[in-house]
Amino acid sequence: MENKIAVKKPHSITLENRKRALMTGVEKVISSNETAILLETSEGGLTVAGTGLKINKFDAETGQLTFEGTVNKMQYSAAKEKFIKRIFK
């Protein structure tokens, strides 16, 4: 029986001139359209708002995501604690 320990992937954002971005530590794309991209990252939820937003590439295995468009706002929501941790505080 193998014990698998979840390793938190490092999260980073490189944003070039508010037009192109490379992110790491992305766990899931929740939704995406021309005005908003909703993501789950290793540091919590992230909302990217802007115009003409388009995901170019997302690799769920490595956690890398690239997108383009005009970024007007990036906002994080708190990372949710694991259920067991909340119970045994």
C-alpha positions as CSV (number, residue, x, y, z in Angstrom):
1,M,0.0,0.0,0.0
2,E,1.5,3.3,-1.1
3,N,1.2,6.5,0.8
4,K,0.8,9.5,-1.5
5,I,1.7,12.9,0.0
6,A,0.2,15.8,-1.8
7,V,3.0,18.3,-2.7
8,K,1.9,21.9,-3.0
9,K,3.1,23.2,-6.4
10,P,4.8,26.6,-6.3
11,H,2.6,29.4,-7.6
12,S,3.9,32.3,-9.7
13,I,2.6,34.8,-12.2
14,T,4.6,36.6,-14.9
15,L,2.5,39.3,-16.6
16,E,3.9,41.1,-19.6
17,N,2.5,44.6,-20.3
18,R,-0.9,43.5,-19.0
19,K,-1.2,41.5,-22.3
20,R,0.3,38.1,-21.8
21,A,0.7,35.9,-18.7
22,L,2.4,32.7,-17.6
23,M,1.3,31.1,-14.4
24,T,2.5,28.1,-12.4
25,G,0.8,26.3,-9.6
26,V,-2.6,26.2,-11.4
27,E,-4.6,23.2,-10.3
28,K,-7.9,23.7,-12.2
29,V,-9.6,26.1,-14.7
30,I,-13.1,26.6,-13.3
31,S,-14.3,28.8,-16.1
32,S,-13.1,31.1,-18.9
33,N,-14.5,33.6,-21.2
34,E,-13.4,36.9,-22.9
35,T,-13.9,39.0,-19.7
36,A,-13.0,36.6,-16.8
37,I,-10.8,33.5,-16.1
38,L,-11.6,31.7,-12.8
39,L,-8.8,29.4,-11.5
40,E,-8.0,27.3,-8.6
41,T,-4.3,27.6,-7.7
42,S,-2.1,26.1,-5.0
43,E,-2.5,29.5,-3.2
44,G,-6.3,29.6,-3.5
45,G,-8.9,30.8,-6.0
46,L,-7.8,33.4,-8.5
47,T,-10.1,35.6,-10.7
48,V,-8.5,37.4,-13.7
49,A,-10.7,40.1,-15.1
50,G,-10.2,42.0,-18.4
51,T,-11.0,42.1,-22.0
52,G,-10.2,39.7,-24.9
53,L,-9.0,37.1,-22.4
54,K,-8.1,33.7,-24.0
55,I,-6.3,30.7,-22.5
56,N,-3.6,29.6,-24.9
57,K,-2.4,26.5,-23.0
58,F,-3.1,24.7,-19.8
59,D,-1.2,21.7,-18.6
60,A,-2.9,20.2,-15.6
61,E,0.0,17.8,-14.9
62,T,2.6,20.6,-14.6
63,G,0.2,23.3,-13.4
64,Q,1.4,25.8,-16.1
65,L,-1.1,28.1,-17.8
66,T,-0.6,30.8,-20.4
67,F,-3.2,33.3,-21.5
68,E,-3.5,36.6,-23.5
69,G,-5.7,39.6,-23.4
70,T,-5.9,42.9,-21.5
71,V,-5.7,42.3,-17.7
72,N,-7.6,44.9,-15.6
73,K,-7.7,43.0,-12.3
74,M,-6.4,39.9,-10.5
75,Q,-8.0,38.9,-7.2
76,Y,-7.4,36.0,-4.9
77,S,-9.8,34.3,-2.6
78,A,-8.6,32.5,0.5
79,A,-7.4,29.0,0.1
80,K,-9.9,26.6,1.7
81,E,-8.6,24.5,4.6
82,K,-8.9,20.8,4.4
83,F,-11.9,19.4,6.2
84,I,-9.9,17.3,8.7
85,K,-7.8,20.4,9.7
86,R,-10.9,22.4,10.4
87,I,-12.3,19.7,12.6
88,F,-9.2,19.2,14.7
89,K,-8.2,22.8,15.3
